[in-house]
Amino acid sequence: MTHKATPDTLPDGEGARTQREVARLRLLSRLAFLTATIRDRGLLLNKVLQQLHEFYAVDSCGIYQLHGLASPLHLIASLGISTELARELQKVPTGKGLIAEVVKTGTTKSWLDLQQEPQLYCHTVLDAGWRGFLAHPLIAHERLLGVIFFFQNHPRQFSLEEIELLGHCCQLIAAAIDTADLVEKLEWQHRLTHASQRELDRSRQQLREHVHRLEESNRSLEQASQMKDRFLSLASHELRTPLTWIMTATEMLETSLPDLPEGSQSLLETIHKGSNRLNNLVEDLLEMARIEARVIYLARESIDLQMFLGDLASRYAEETLRRRLTLEIGSIPEHISPIGDHHHLRQALERILKNALKFTPPGGVIKLEAVHRTSEELRQQQPEMEPFCPEFFCREPLRDHIDVCISDNGIGIAEQDRLQIFDKFHGAGSINLHGKHYHSVEGPSAGLGLPLAKGMIEAHNGMVWVSSPADHQRGSCFHVLLPLYLPNRPSID
């Protein structure tokens, strides 16, 4: 087998050394030019890999990016690596494999032949023909940003001269990645500032001309829905100001007049509870209006799902004990996470969890867990899921998602009612019963909890659907599909 000669494999001699030095300087010059002129990180890393691939005459190469020592590595650029192999490499857990040694020590590692390496985690690379392997850390300002690696389809020992040159190249690459990260953060902060300003301006305009804004936002809706939604939004805005006055006045009376007769104190407490309940209803109506008008701002951040569901369970631990229920946390993937707005996602899942608490009798069990759903698995379940959100399967391409499952063994939901429970006011029940069973577990509500949860999840490009428990027992299982957090993966031309 013959291999392309690099400047380091040319014969020794003054002329050969000069030629190698010129080749090294040209490589560094080209990399410096690329990092100085290309702003797009994906395009830059592709161009850099092409230069290194040609200079070192390796079979394939790639770059992992690290967002934190405890976070998983993400393959953000590669050359000569198939899609299937890249997917297998991405499955390597944090702290496992040969790259983990580079991350742990922050030093360059070289392996002559991977077939003789007992610490190899992903054995799929051997089927792909990997033998010689070199990995070098990308460090900027004493911070590890990632790892660049080469591999050869035959045993190869990289020379000290080659590794030293790669170290200079990695300094340029790491500085470029660090700069790109800083630019992205600045751009994100800039967009966030402008979005906040636009939201503030919009709120001021709604306060001045809320009737006109409501009419303008509802012109595209059907006449019946337009009249209903406009009334609800208008009533909510109009109730907010007098309701605030009532709540403020009640709190002031409770604190400033401690010597009121017992009957008066009880009356103030009743007013306070009633105004709080009405305030929650007004906030729900306003939230529904913002979701339907698509004017709600959502952040896009990686969610630590284990911590997220743990906090959710802790928040309702006391309520669970009070109702004599068991709240369990099942298996949760560790190497992947969803993307979304932490605050709004927590509110959405809280509404679904409250629904499970409400309809699970004492002694029941509620379980929180999550699984990774591939696009192929979602396609297989499309007939069952599509009625809940037809738009979800219109997206091309359909990507992998995280499926957060909230299951219970409560009274369950009839199959013919599973779509209607997400309609506004469907769970409101008889108007004559409202206000009479406020403290009852199964007392009526305004019927906005599940519709609000559904609207917020769909605003995250996800969906909510309901199925029966896997064991075919009583109860129900709410599935919350959320898109995965994935860094940019540029395609290789």
Secondary structure, DSSP 8 states (H G I E B T S, - for coil): ------GGGS--SHHHHHHHHHHHHHHHHHHHHHHHH---HHHHHHHHHHHHHHHHT-SEEEEEEESSTTS-EEEEEEES--HHHHHHHHTS-TT-SHHHHHHHH-S-EEES-GGG-TT---THHHHTT--EEEEEEEEETTEEEEEEEEEESS-----HHHHHHHHHHHHHHHHHHHHHHHHHHHHHHHHHHHHHHHHHHHHHHHHHHHHHHHHHHTTTS-HHHHHHHHHHHHHHHHHHHHHHHHHHHHHHHHHH-TT--HHHHHHHHHHHHHHHHHHHHHHHHHHHHHHHHT------EE--HHHHHHHHHHHTHHHHHHTT-EEEE----SS--BEE-HHHHHHHHHHHHHHHHHTS-TT-EEEEEEEEE-HHHHHHTHHHHGGG-GGGGGSSS---EEEEEEEE-SS---GGGTTGGGSTTGGG--GGGTTT-TTSTT----S-HHHHHHHHHHHTT-EEEEE--TT--SSEEEEEEEEB---------
